[in-house]
Amino acid sequence: MGGKEPHCFFTDQCPAMKIAVPATFTTAAHRYCMWHIMKKLPEKVGTTVTKETNFVTRLNSVVWDSDLEPADFEERWCSLISEFQLEDNTWLQYLFSKRQRWIPAYYRDIPLGCLLRTTQRSESENSFFKRFENPHGTLVEFWMRFQSAMDQQRYTQKSLDRDSDHSLPQTKTLLSLEVHASNVYTHALFYEFQQKCVDSLNSCSAGDSSREGSTRFLEVEDSIFNKTYTVTFNPSTFDATCSCKLFERKGYICKHIIWILSGKGIKKIPDKYLLSRWTKNTKNALTFRQNFKSGAEKLTTHQELEMLLGVKSSSEVRILPPVQSKNKGTGKRLMSKKDQYVAKAQKPKRFCNNCKQMAHHDKRNCPNPAVDTSQHSFDHESDISSLVDSD
């Protein structure tokens, strides 16, 4: 990564990682995967509580809520633990003491592009590449399978880019901000932004407001969450921040800021709130394949394999592909005995000149013994001669 540390990364509660992270990174925030923690809940708390009550559902609504402030989380956590009389559970006590490492409320200010809470991205990549890899394969086989996997991802990416570049999604509101978003955002991000535009019209209303110099503090009441959010807005610079911190978490403005900007007659999303990673004009950075270069030329797949193996391929080809044998899976499919009988039974019958019957064969392949036509011909001639002699 060019010596640049990530803002934040996620692991499970590995003791070795707890030691290695602060020894390696100086600014990156280390957080625990919420999924790995929550899957231990039945084992640590007991099946009686997890299966016979609604404790798990209510706990999930607390720990996974990215809209909570730290004080709100602590209040709801303590109230829930007290209600189910789990104050003496040492595992829950430990999790609460380490809440800053795994609860989203404590790292909402970290710019993550979207709110990461689990190791899902890493696990999904593992699942994707497992469809191509073979643990018993050679290094060359691994390289070829890896290239196949990357080619599939590149094809999917190009298909999505083509759809975003040559089509516009349908808008649902009359907001100019939504129309502008349909022109600059990718389709996937636009549909999320579109829902925020719809919610801004249906759930937002004005609250109190105040002014401090050129900055205005506007309260927006949200009927969906039954909460009041504060939007800080500067009309001269178009700077806008919201207490929900959606932009910090996901990289696009929230419905509360959309409501304020629309009310001020702003028709386009300010450039400072258009992250390039979500726009159609974003160009992919250099990939692993593109980094293999010989001078200023881009290497082909064949040249990359030569670099990997450390040898040049021979210009003279002595080994040719073998002749295909007619076994199962090559050429025309070999029919089983059962298939042959079924196919034979479905064929129409025809008249056999040998056995004089309607059957699935003719004179050439008749299973009955051939009739001796020469003997018949001799007897017929004898009969004729005898008749002539008698006359």
Secondary structure, 3 states (H helix, E strand, C coil): CCCCCCCEEEECCCHHHHHHHHHHCCCCEEEECHHHHHCCHHHHHCHHHHHHCCHHHHHHHHHCCCCCCHHHHHHHHHHHHHHCCCCCCHHHHHHHHCHHHCCHHHCCCCCCCCCCCCCHHHHHHHHHHHCCCCCCCCHHHHHHHHHHHHHHHHHHHHHHHHHHHHCCCCCCCCCHHHHHHHHHECHHHHHHHHHHHHHHHHHEEEEEEEEECCEEEEEEEECCCCEEEEEEEECCCCEEEECCCHHHHHCCCCHHHHHHHHHCCCCCCCHHHCCHHHECCCCCCCCCCCCCEECCEECCHHHHHHHHHCCCCCCCCCCCCCCCCCCCCCCCCCCCHHHHHHHHHHCCCEECCCCCCEECCCCCCCCCCCCCHHHHHHHHHHHHHHHHHHC
